[in-house]
Structures are given as structure tokens and as C-alpha cells.
Amino acid sequence: MREYLRPKRLLPWIGLSFLCLLLAHFWSTLDPSSKPDGRYATVSSILVYRLLALASAIFTTAIITQEVEQRTIVYLLTRPVKRSTLLLVRYAASVLVVTMLGVFGAVLTTLGAFNGLGGNSMLATDILAMSIGAMAYGALFLFVSLLFNRSLIICALFAFGWEASIPNMPGEMYRLSIFSYLQAIAQHPSQGDNKGLALLTGTAGDNAITRNSAFMTLGILVVVMLALSAWWFTKFEYVPREDSE
């Protein structure tokens, strides 16, 4: 947690969260007919949830990759702690920090859209959705980071490319996106007939996922990915990268 909460690592995310506040505040100039709940839902879908996925990619892939690239992985693995416990505790720390960043962004977006913290009935549900999203993204990215070198590139492409496009695809493709399940949990209002805005918010597709099935699916994803990650990290050896410099 001390490593994750260093000001140097948090300041960029705090700055991006204030960008959410400004965008929500000035959204009425882009859409004069918009209401506070619509502005909040739009900005949170376009930016806050994307930042949640990106933050998870950066913090989660650093759990092991950073140790390998800094050549401290050998010292880490010599500690008298089970490998699976070491991995899962670090995962829990990254989930906590990513959730805090997501909630901070949602609170600032509320301030920008509602000119205060009152009146936003979606905030509590979004906090729940972001907590689950941090766990789901983190579990997936953790397993990817154990499989591949340079895993951050893969995870960042997933966070911004896959998650931005797949929910808008026709048919059942949206079921392959974590963001679609987070939408089902958050229950944000629709964007009406504004197709451009629907594409930006990832609501152009037909999302038929229910809230209960979203909870169940993401829960299964987290358990399976963490189990695979713990098994993989226990069975395979990790050595310092010679090309890290």
C-alpha cells in the first residue's frame, strides 16, 4: 500500500479526476438540455469507468512485472510467505487503491454535475459497481501479467480498445466486455436517440444483462482468474529480466 499510495503515483490520477469534474460541470455548454443526472451518467461512462479500467491495468500489472523488471523478484520470493498469499494480498492492495481512485472520480463528477454532493441517487450504486469492477479488471489483468512480458500494453489496449468498442457491437458480443456487466449493475439512464453519445458511453448495443446475472458472472470471473493466477504463480519460476534496462 505504501508503494501504491506514493504521491508521485497518485497525482496523475487525481489530475484526471479533476478533469472529470470540469467535464461534468461544463457539459451543459455542450448539451444545454442535459440534466444533472444525465451529465453525471454520461461523464462517468465516458471517462470515470475508463480510468478505472486503466488504473487497474497499471497498478495490477505492476504487482509482479515491476519486481521482475527491477530485478527484486528473487528477494520477494525468498520471503517466508506462501506465493499464493503474497500474490493475493498484493492484488487486494491494488484493488483497494483502484477502487479509491474510481470513487474519487465519481465524487468529483457528482460535484461537477450537481454542483454539490446532494441529489445524486446513482453515486452509491456506482461505488458498488466500481468496487466490483476493480476486482474483475484486477483479477483478469493479474493473470495476463503472469502470462506475458510487457503485459501493460495488452491490458491498456483491453481497457481502452476492447472495452470501448465491444459493448457497442451488435448481437451478443457485449457479453464479452466487463464494462457491459458494470453497466448492468450501475443502471445508468439511457442516452435516448443520441447515437454519437451512445457510442461514446458504450450503450449503443443491446445490453440485456440483468443486475443479478452481472453480479454472478463477474463473481465467477474473479474467482476463476484468481485461482488460475495463484496456481500459475506457485508452479512457475520468475527471474529478473536481463533486458529491463
C-alpha positions, 0 to 999 in steps of 0.5 A, a space after each residue: 500500500 505504501 508503494 501504491 499510495 506514493 504521491 508521485 503515483 497518485 497525482 496523475 490520477 487525481 489530475 484526471 479526476 479533476 478533469 472529470 469534474 470540469 467535464 461534468 460541470 461544463 457539459 451543459 455548454 455542450 448539451 444545454 438540455 442535459 440534466 444533472 443526472 444525465 451529465 453525471 451518467 454520461 461523464 462517468 461512462 465516458 471517462 470515470 469507468 475508463 480510468 478505472 479500467 486503466 488504473 487497474 491495468 497499471 497498478 495490477 500489472 505492476 504487482 509482479 512485472 515491476 519486481 521482475 523488471 527491477 530485478 527484486 523478484 528473487 528477494 520477494 520470493 525468498 520471503 517466508 510467505 506462501 506465493 499464493 498469499 503474497 500474490 493475493 494480498 498484493 492484488 487486494 492492495 491494488 484493488 483497494 487503491 483502484 477502487 479509491 481512485 474510481 470513487 474519487 472520480 465519481 465524487 468529483 463528477 457528482 460535484 461537477 454535475 450537481 454542483 454539490 454532493 446532494 441529489 445524486 441517487 446513482 453515486 452509491 450504486 456506482 461505488 458498488 459497481 466500481 468496487 466490483 469492477 476493480 476486482 474483475 479488471 484486477 483479477 483478469 489483468 493479474 493473470 495476463 501479467 503472469 502470462 506475458 512480458 510487457 503485459 501493460 500494453 495488452 491490458 491498456 489496449 483491453 481497457 481502452 480498445 476492447 472495452 470501448 468498442 465491444 459493448 457497442 457491437 451488435 448481437 451478443 458480443 457485449 457479453 464479452 466486455 466487463 464494462 457491459 456487466 458494470 453497466 448492468 449493475 450501475 443502471 445508468 439512464 439511457 442516452 435516448 436517440 443520441 447515437 454519437 453519445 451512445 457510442 461514446 458511453 458504450 450503450 449503443 448495443 443491446 445490453 440485456 444483462 440483468 443486475 443479478 446475472 452481472 453480479 454472478 458472472 463477474 463473481 465467477 470471473 474473479 474467482 476463476 482468474 484468481 485461482 488460475 493466477 495463484 496456481 500459475 504463480 506457485 508452479 512457475 519460476 520468475 527471474 529478473 529480466 536481463 533486458 529491463 534496462 
